[in-house]
């Protein structure tokens, strides 16, 4: 209560002091000039144009982000599918389902690279590609070594983490 009374007294004092500084009367004309109309119209046009341009750019950026993130989600699903395939027990020494999935994954990654180049966004896909080449080497190197599912799972998980990091970076753009 004390602060309310103090602020009321202070505002009254400031109002009283400033009233003596300004002229005693205020004049009001009930007229609108052409300059007033032009000023209001120009301000409205500039404001609407700026709002339209900013909205357009934000929508374009959002759409570009959604395209890249949708591609990354599909890539992550493909990697998870390959990892699940590698986790299942085998009898013949290799998984016949892995090679087509790896080639499909490579195509998805190339599409992501091209999409990011078209959008002009600085989306870092180099880390994903480097991790993919490690994953590709582990998942397709059946001639030299026996099937190593733990290495495929580990490199696949690393690739999924790289994909998720890239999603986070895209969201921050």
MARLO-902773 format. One record per residue (C-alpha): residue in three letters; chain; x, y, z. Coordinates in steps of 0.5 Angstrom, whole numbers, m for minus. Example, Ala and Ser with C-alpha at 12.3 -4.5 7.8 and 13.67 -1.06 7.14 Angstrom:
2
<r aa="ALA" ch="A" xx="25" yy="m9" zz="16"/>
<r aa="SER" ch="A" xx="27" yy="m2" zz="14"/>
end
This chain:
173
<r aa="UNK" ch="A" xx="0" yy="0" zz="0"/>
<r aa="UNK" ch="A" xx="6" yy="5" zz="2"/>
<r aa="UNK" ch="A" xx="9" yy="4" zz="m5"/>
<r aa="UNK" ch="A" xx="2" yy="5" zz="m9"/>
<r aa="UNK" ch="A" xx="1" yy="12" zz="m5"/>
<r aa="UNK" ch="A" xx="9" yy="14" zz="m6"/>
<r aa="UNK" ch="A" xx="8" yy="12" zz="m13"/>
<r aa="UNK" ch="A" xx="2" yy="16" zz="m14"/>
<r aa="UNK" ch="A" xx="5" yy="22" zz="m10"/>
<r aa="UNK" ch="A" xx="11" yy="22" zz="m15"/>
<r aa="UNK" ch="A" xx="7" yy="21" zz="m21"/>
<r aa="UNK" ch="A" xx="3" yy="27" zz="m19"/>
<r aa="UNK" ch="A" xx="9" yy="31" zz="m18"/>
<r aa="UNK" ch="A" xx="12" yy="30" zz="m24"/>
<r aa="UNK" ch="A" xx="6" yy="32" zz="m28"/>
<r aa="UNK" ch="A" xx="5" yy="38" zz="m24"/>
<r aa="UNK" ch="A" xx="12" yy="40" zz="m26"/>
<r aa="UNK" ch="A" xx="12" yy="38" zz="m33"/>
<r aa="UNK" ch="A" xx="5" yy="42" zz="m34"/>
<r aa="UNK" ch="A" xx="9" yy="48" zz="m33"/>
<r aa="UNK" ch="A" xx="14" yy="47" zz="m38"/>
<r aa="UNK" ch="A" xx="9" yy="46" zz="m44"/>
<r aa="UNK" ch="A" xx="4" yy="51" zz="m47"/>
<r aa="UNK" ch="A" xx="m2" yy="52" zz="m43"/>
<r aa="UNK" ch="A" xx="m7" yy="50" zz="m49"/>
<r aa="UNK" ch="A" xx="m7" yy="45" zz="m54"/>
<r aa="UNK" ch="A" xx="m10" yy="46" zz="m61"/>
<r aa="UNK" ch="A" xx="m14" yy="41" zz="m64"/>
<r aa="UNK" ch="A" xx="m16" yy="42" zz="m72"/>
<r aa="UNK" ch="A" xx="m22" yy="37" zz="m75"/>
<r aa="UNK" ch="A" xx="m18" yy="37" zz="m81"/>
<r aa="UNK" ch="A" xx="m14" yy="32" zz="m85"/>
<r aa="UNK" ch="A" xx="m9" yy="34" zz="m90"/>
<r aa="UNK" ch="A" xx="m6" yy="30" zz="m96"/>
<r aa="UNK" ch="A" xx="0" yy="29" zz="m93"/>
<r aa="UNK" ch="A" xx="m3" yy="26" zz="m87"/>
<r aa="UNK" ch="A" xx="m7" yy="21" zz="m92"/>
<r aa="UNK" ch="A" xx="0" yy="20" zz="m96"/>
<r aa="UNK" ch="A" xx="4" yy="18" zz="m90"/>
<r aa="UNK" ch="A" xx="m1" yy="13" zz="m87"/>
<r aa="UNK" ch="A" xx="m2" yy="10" zz="m94"/>
<r aa="UNK" ch="A" xx="6" yy="9" zz="m95"/>
<r aa="UNK" ch="A" xx="7" yy="7" zz="m88"/>
<r aa="UNK" ch="A" xx="1" yy="1" zz="m89"/>
<r aa="UNK" ch="A" xx="4" yy="m1" zz="m96"/>
<r aa="UNK" ch="A" xx="11" yy="m1" zz="m93"/>
<r aa="UNK" ch="A" xx="9" yy="m5" zz="m87"/>
<r aa="UNK" ch="A" xx="5" yy="m10" zz="m91"/>
<r aa="UNK" ch="A" xx="10" yy="m11" zz="m96"/>
<r aa="UNK" ch="A" xx="15" yy="m12" zz="m91"/>
<r aa="UNK" ch="A" xx="11" yy="m17" zz="m87"/>
<r aa="UNK" ch="A" xx="9" yy="m21" zz="m94"/>
<r aa="UNK" ch="A" xx="17" yy="m22" zz="m95"/>
<r aa="UNK" ch="A" xx="18" yy="m24" zz="m88"/>
<r aa="UNK" ch="A" xx="13" yy="m29" zz="m88"/>
<r aa="UNK" ch="A" xx="15" yy="m32" zz="m95"/>
<r aa="UNK" ch="A" xx="22" yy="m33" zz="m93"/>
<r aa="UNK" ch="A" xx="20" yy="m36" zz="m87"/>
<r aa="UNK" ch="A" xx="15" yy="m41" zz="m90"/>
<r aa="UNK" ch="A" xx="21" yy="m42" zz="m96"/>
<r aa="UNK" ch="A" xx="26" yy="m44" zz="m90"/>
<r aa="UNK" ch="A" xx="21" yy="m48" zz="m86"/>
<r aa="UNK" ch="A" xx="19" yy="m52" zz="m93"/>
<r aa="UNK" ch="A" xx="27" yy="m53" zz="m94"/>
<r aa="UNK" ch="A" xx="28" yy="m55" zz="m87"/>
<r aa="UNK" ch="A" xx="22" yy="m60" zz="m87"/>
<r aa="UNK" ch="A" xx="25" yy="m63" zz="m94"/>
<r aa="UNK" ch="A" xx="31" yy="m65" zz="m91"/>
<r aa="UNK" ch="A" xx="29" yy="m67" zz="m84"/>
<r aa="UNK" ch="A" xx="24" yy="m72" zz="m88"/>
<r aa="UNK" ch="A" xx="30" yy="m75" zz="m92"/>
<r aa="UNK" ch="A" xx="34" yy="m76" zz="m86"/>
<r aa="UNK" ch="A" xx="28" yy="m79" zz="m82"/>
<r aa="UNK" ch="A" xx="27" yy="m84" zz="m88"/>
<r aa="UNK" ch="A" xx="35" yy="m85" zz="m88"/>
<r aa="UNK" ch="A" xx="35" yy="m86" zz="m80"/>
<r aa="UNK" ch="A" xx="29" yy="m92" zz="m82"/>
<r aa="UNK" ch="A" xx="33" yy="m95" zz="m87"/>
<r aa="UNK" ch="A" xx="39" yy="m95" zz="m82"/>
<r aa="UNK" ch="A" xx="35" yy="m98" zz="m77"/>
<r aa="UNK" ch="A" xx="32" yy="m103" zz="m81"/>
<r aa="UNK" ch="A" xx="39" yy="m105" zz="m83"/>
<r aa="UNK" ch="A" xx="42" yy="m106" zz="m76"/>
<r aa="UNK" ch="A" xx="36" yy="m110" zz="m74"/>
<r aa="UNK" ch="A" xx="37" yy="m115" zz="m80"/>
<r aa="UNK" ch="A" xx="44" yy="m115" zz="m78"/>
<r aa="UNK" ch="A" xx="42" yy="m117" zz="m71"/>
<r aa="UNK" ch="A" xx="38" yy="m123" zz="m73"/>
<r aa="UNK" ch="A" xx="42" yy="m130" zz="m73"/>
<r aa="UNK" ch="A" xx="44" yy="m132" zz="m80"/>
<r aa="UNK" ch="A" xx="46" yy="m139" zz="m82"/>
<r aa="UNK" ch="A" xx="50" yy="m138" zz="m89"/>
<r aa="UNK" ch="A" xx="55" yy="m133" zz="m87"/>
<r aa="UNK" ch="A" xx="51" yy="m127" zz="m90"/>
<r aa="UNK" ch="A" xx="45" yy="m123" zz="m90"/>
<r aa="UNK" ch="A" xx="42" yy="m123" zz="m97"/>
<r aa="UNK" ch="A" xx="37" yy="m117" zz="m95"/>
<r aa="UNK" ch="A" xx="43" yy="m112" zz="m93"/>
<r aa="UNK" ch="A" xx="46" yy="m111" zz="m100"/>
<r aa="UNK" ch="A" xx="40" yy="m108" zz="m103"/>
<r aa="UNK" ch="A" xx="38" yy="m104" zz="m97"/>
<r aa="UNK" ch="A" xx="45" yy="m101" zz="m97"/>
<r aa="UNK" ch="A" xx="45" yy="m99" zz="m104"/>
<r aa="UNK" ch="A" xx="38" yy="m96" zz="m102"/>
<r aa="UNK" ch="A" xx="41" yy="m92" zz="m97"/>
<r aa="UNK" ch="A" xx="46" yy="m90" zz="m101"/>
<r aa="UNK" ch="A" xx="41" yy="m87" zz="m106"/>
<r aa="UNK" ch="A" xx="37" yy="m84" zz="m100"/>
<r aa="UNK" ch="A" xx="44" yy="m80" zz="m98"/>
<r aa="UNK" ch="A" xx="45" yy="m78" zz="m105"/>
<r aa="UNK" ch="A" xx="38" yy="m75" zz="m106"/>
<r aa="UNK" ch="A" xx="40" yy="m71" zz="m99"/>
<r aa="UNK" ch="A" xx="46" yy="m68" zz="m102"/>
<r aa="UNK" ch="A" xx="43" yy="m66" zz="m108"/>
<r aa="UNK" ch="A" xx="37" yy="m63" zz="m104"/>
<r aa="UNK" ch="A" xx="41" yy="m59" zz="m99"/>
<r aa="UNK" ch="A" xx="45" yy="m56" zz="m105"/>
<r aa="UNK" ch="A" xx="38" yy="m54" zz="m109"/>
<r aa="UNK" ch="A" xx="36" yy="m51" zz="m102"/>
<r aa="UNK" ch="A" xx="42" yy="m47" zz="m102"/>
<r aa="UNK" ch="A" xx="42" yy="m49" zz="m94"/>
<r aa="UNK" ch="A" xx="49" yy="m50" zz="m91"/>
<r aa="UNK" ch="A" xx="47" yy="m57" zz="m88"/>
<r aa="UNK" ch="A" xx="53" yy="m61" zz="m86"/>
<r aa="UNK" ch="A" xx="52" yy="m68" zz="m90"/>
<r aa="UNK" ch="A" xx="60" yy="m69" zz="m90"/>
<r aa="UNK" ch="A" xx="60" yy="m73" zz="m83"/>
<r aa="UNK" ch="A" xx="54" yy="m77" zz="m85"/>
<r aa="UNK" ch="A" xx="57" yy="m79" zz="m91"/>
<r aa="UNK" ch="A" xx="64" yy="m81" zz="m88"/>
<r aa="UNK" ch="A" xx="60" yy="m85" zz="m83"/>
<r aa="UNK" ch="A" xx="56" yy="m88" zz="m88"/>
<r aa="UNK" ch="A" xx="62" yy="m90" zz="m92"/>
<r aa="UNK" ch="A" xx="65" yy="m94" zz="m86"/>
<r aa="UNK" ch="A" xx="58" yy="m97" zz="m85"/>
<r aa="UNK" ch="A" xx="58" yy="m99" zz="m92"/>
<r aa="UNK" ch="A" xx="65" yy="m102" zz="m91"/>
<r aa="UNK" ch="A" xx="63" yy="m106" zz="m85"/>
<r aa="UNK" ch="A" xx="56" yy="m108" zz="m88"/>
<r aa="UNK" ch="A" xx="59" yy="m111" zz="m95"/>
<r aa="UNK" ch="A" xx="66" yy="m113" zz="m93"/>
<r aa="UNK" ch="A" xx="64" yy="m121" zz="m93"/>
<r aa="UNK" ch="A" xx="69" yy="m123" zz="m98"/>
<r aa="UNK" ch="A" xx="75" yy="m122" zz="m93"/>
<r aa="UNK" ch="A" xx="72" yy="m123" zz="m86"/>
<r aa="UNK" ch="A" xx="66" yy="m127" zz="m83"/>
<r aa="UNK" ch="A" xx="60" yy="m123" zz="m82"/>
<r aa="UNK" ch="A" xx="61" yy="m118" zz="m76"/>
<r aa="UNK" ch="A" xx="54" yy="m116" zz="m74"/>
<r aa="UNK" ch="A" xx="57" yy="m113" zz="m68"/>
<r aa="UNK" ch="A" xx="61" yy="m108" zz="m72"/>
<r aa="UNK" ch="A" xx="55" yy="m107" zz="m77"/>
<r aa="UNK" ch="A" xx="51" yy="m105" zz="m71"/>
<r aa="UNK" ch="A" xx="56" yy="m100" zz="m68"/>
<r aa="UNK" ch="A" xx="57" yy="m97" zz="m74"/>
<r aa="UNK" ch="A" xx="50" yy="m96" zz="m76"/>
<r aa="UNK" ch="A" xx="49" yy="m93" zz="m69"/>
<r aa="UNK" ch="A" xx="54" yy="m88" zz="m70"/>
<r aa="UNK" ch="A" xx="51" yy="m87" zz="m77"/>
<r aa="UNK" ch="A" xx="44" yy="m86" zz="m73"/>
<r aa="UNK" ch="A" xx="47" yy="m81" zz="m68"/>
<r aa="UNK" ch="A" xx="50" yy="m77" zz="m74"/>
<r aa="UNK" ch="A" xx="44" yy="m77" zz="m78"/>
<r aa="UNK" ch="A" xx="40" yy="m74" zz="m71"/>
<r aa="UNK" ch="A" xx="46" yy="m69" zz="m70"/>
<r aa="UNK" ch="A" xx="45" yy="m66" zz="m77"/>
<r aa="UNK" ch="A" xx="37" yy="m66" zz="m76"/>
<r aa="UNK" ch="A" xx="39" yy="m62" zz="m70"/>
<r aa="UNK" ch="A" xx="43" yy="m57" zz="m74"/>
<r aa="UNK" ch="A" xx="38" yy="m56" zz="m79"/>
<r aa="UNK" ch="A" xx="33" yy="m54" zz="m74"/>
<r aa="UNK" ch="A" xx="38" yy="m49" zz="m71"/>
<r aa="UNK" ch="A" xx="38" yy="m46" zz="m78"/>
end
